[in-house]
Amino acid sequence: MTGLIRLVYANLFSQLLSTADDVAKLQEELETMRPLLEEAKVETDATMEQIAQDTVCLKNCSSFFKLKPHKCLITSLRLGGTSNNLCFF
């Protein structure tokens, strides 16, 4: 019985060491990727801000011209708006 307990503890200790190695590798990967993640966050924030601005523009257009938002988008693009600036009105 004592031998079985030692075997179980040895197995658990081996798993614990393996887990510690896995955590160390993941921490290294995180440090390597951190600049890329921060850059992606900045790009995502900018995209979300542009979407919010475009949504306001399309809502304003929709209520002013009594058009559905997709028709406002088409109209804005035809009048010279760009995908970066839909508030052409």
Residue frames relative to the residue before (quaternion, step in Angstrom):
aa qw qx qy qz dx dy dz
M 1.0000 0.0000 0.0000 0.0000 0.00 0.00 0.00
T 0.6485 0.5186 -0.3189 0.4570 3.58 0.95 -0.85
G 0.6351 0.5330 -0.3233 0.4561 3.58 1.04 -0.77
L 0.6359 0.5251 -0.3192 0.4669 3.57 1.06 -0.76
I 0.6446 0.5141 -0.3169 0.4689 3.58 0.98 -0.83
R 0.6420 0.5149 -0.3233 0.4670 3.58 0.98 -0.83
L 0.6393 0.5259 -0.3176 0.4624 3.57 0.99 -0.84
V 0.6458 0.5095 -0.3147 0.4736 3.59 0.95 -0.85
Y 0.6711 0.4894 -0.3018 0.4680 3.59 0.88 -0.92
A 0.6366 0.5217 -0.3309 0.4616 3.59 0.98 -0.79
N 0.6492 0.5083 -0.3114 0.4724 3.57 0.99 -0.81
L 0.6574 0.5051 -0.3061 0.4680 3.59 0.93 -0.88
F 0.6468 0.5149 -0.3145 0.4665 3.58 0.99 -0.84
S 0.6357 0.5227 -0.3216 0.4683 3.57 1.01 -0.80
Q 0.6522 0.5048 -0.3081 0.4743 3.59 0.97 -0.83
L 0.6366 0.5295 -0.3211 0.4597 3.57 1.02 -0.79
L 0.6558 0.4962 -0.3070 0.4790 3.59 0.95 -0.81
S 0.6392 0.5229 -0.3172 0.4662 3.56 1.00 -0.82
T 0.6452 0.5125 -0.3114 0.4733 3.56 1.01 -0.82
A 0.6329 0.5271 -0.3269 0.4634 3.58 0.99 -0.78
D 0.6344 0.5144 -0.3223 0.4786 3.59 1.03 -0.76
D 0.6454 0.5216 -0.3161 0.4599 3.59 0.96 -0.87
V 0.6508 0.5103 -0.3134 0.4666 3.59 0.95 -0.87
A 0.6437 0.5198 -0.3248 0.4582 3.60 0.94 -0.81
K 0.6522 0.5049 -0.3136 0.4706 3.60 0.96 -0.82
L 0.6651 0.5017 -0.3029 0.4627 3.58 0.95 -0.87
Q 0.6277 0.5237 -0.3372 0.4669 3.60 1.05 -0.70
E 0.6275 0.5221 -0.3306 0.4736 3.59 1.02 -0.74
E 0.6543 0.5093 -0.3092 0.4657 3.58 0.94 -0.88
L 0.6389 0.5282 -0.3231 0.4566 3.56 0.99 -0.83
E 0.6626 0.4991 -0.3085 0.4654 3.59 0.90 -0.85
T 0.6431 0.5155 -0.3156 0.4702 3.56 1.06 -0.75
M 0.7396 0.4313 -0.2173 0.4689 3.57 0.97 -0.87
R 0.4520 0.7318 -0.4357 0.2652 3.60 1.18 -0.40
P 0.6712 0.4770 -0.3332 0.4592 3.68 0.79 -0.80
L 0.6475 0.5103 -0.3199 0.4669 3.59 1.01 -0.76
L 0.6465 0.5152 -0.3156 0.4659 3.57 1.02 -0.78
E 0.6508 0.5048 -0.3161 0.4708 3.58 0.99 -0.79
E 0.6359 0.5158 -0.3227 0.4748 3.59 1.02 -0.78
A 0.6525 0.5065 -0.3118 0.4695 3.58 0.95 -0.85
K 0.6227 0.5371 -0.3400 0.4561 3.60 1.05 -0.71
V 0.6488 0.5108 -0.3152 0.4678 3.58 0.94 -0.88
E 0.6675 0.4958 -0.2979 0.4689 3.58 0.91 -0.91
T 0.6486 0.5144 -0.3117 0.4665 3.58 0.99 -0.83
D 0.6447 0.5165 -0.3214 0.4630 3.59 0.95 -0.85
A 0.6546 0.5060 -0.3129 0.4663 3.59 0.97 -0.85
T 0.6493 0.5113 -0.3145 0.4670 3.57 0.98 -0.82
M 0.6553 0.5067 -0.3127 0.4647 3.58 0.94 -0.84
E 0.6326 0.5181 -0.3263 0.4742 3.59 1.03 -0.76
Q 0.6563 0.5017 -0.3149 0.4673 3.60 0.94 -0.84
I 0.6291 0.5237 -0.3311 0.4695 3.59 1.01 -0.79
A 0.6451 0.5159 -0.3218 0.4626 3.59 0.95 -0.85
Q 0.6616 0.4964 -0.3059 0.4716 3.60 0.93 -0.87
D 0.6596 0.5049 -0.3084 0.4635 3.58 0.92 -0.89
T 0.6319 0.5359 -0.3333 0.4500 3.57 1.00 -0.78
V 0.6438 0.5058 -0.3177 0.4784 3.58 0.96 -0.85
C 0.6520 0.5204 -0.3127 0.4542 3.58 0.92 -0.90
L 0.6916 0.4741 -0.2876 0.4628 3.56 0.86 -0.93
K 0.6260 0.5165 -0.3407 0.4746 3.59 1.07 -0.65
N 0.6444 0.5081 -0.3219 0.4721 3.58 0.98 -0.81
C 0.6453 0.5122 -0.3104 0.4743 3.57 0.93 -0.90
S 0.6597 0.5315 -0.3072 0.4335 3.53 0.88 -1.00
S 0.7105 0.4338 -0.2735 0.4819 3.59 0.86 -0.87
F 0.6624 0.5141 -0.3158 0.4441 3.63 0.99 -0.75
F 0.7922 0.3040 -0.1489 0.5077 3.57 0.83 -0.99
K 0.3726 -0.7462 0.4693 0.2901 3.57 1.30 -0.07
L 0.4482 0.6577 -0.4637 0.3892 3.54 1.02 0.93
K 0.5288 -0.5771 0.4961 0.3758 3.54 -1.23 0.34
P 0.6568 -0.5591 0.3244 0.3883 3.63 -1.03 0.72
H 0.6623 0.4972 -0.3415 0.4444 3.63 0.88 -0.76
K 0.6322 0.5041 -0.3438 0.4775 3.63 1.07 -0.56
C 0.6077 0.5337 -0.3504 0.4724 3.59 1.12 -0.62
L 0.6221 0.5389 -0.3351 0.4585 3.56 0.99 -0.80
I 0.6702 0.4875 -0.2949 0.4757 3.58 0.87 -0.95
T 0.6561 0.5136 -0.3089 0.4586 3.58 0.94 -0.90
S 0.6492 0.5246 -0.3119 0.4540 3.57 0.94 -0.89
L 0.6728 0.4873 -0.2946 0.4723 3.57 0.93 -0.87
R 0.6453 0.5155 -0.3235 0.4617 3.59 1.03 -0.72
L 0.6999 0.4675 -0.2666 0.4696 3.59 1.08 -0.72
G 0.6950 -0.4924 0.2723 0.4476 3.58 1.24 0.11
G 0.4434 0.6651 -0.4804 0.3610 3.57 1.21 0.10
T 0.2734 -0.7448 0.5815 0.1802 3.55 -1.20 0.37
S 0.6599 -0.4864 0.3700 0.4371 3.54 -1.26 0.13
N 0.6621 0.4790 -0.3073 0.4877 3.61 1.23 -0.30
N 0.7940 0.1355 -0.0709 0.5884 3.59 1.23 -0.29
L 0.0658 -0.8304 0.5532 -0.0054 3.54 -0.05 1.31
C 0.5850 0.5727 -0.3767 0.4335 3.62 1.22 -0.27
F 0.1412 0.8164 -0.5403 0.1472 3.51 0.41 1.22
F 0.5856 0.6148 -0.3603 0.3865 3.55 1.22 -0.33
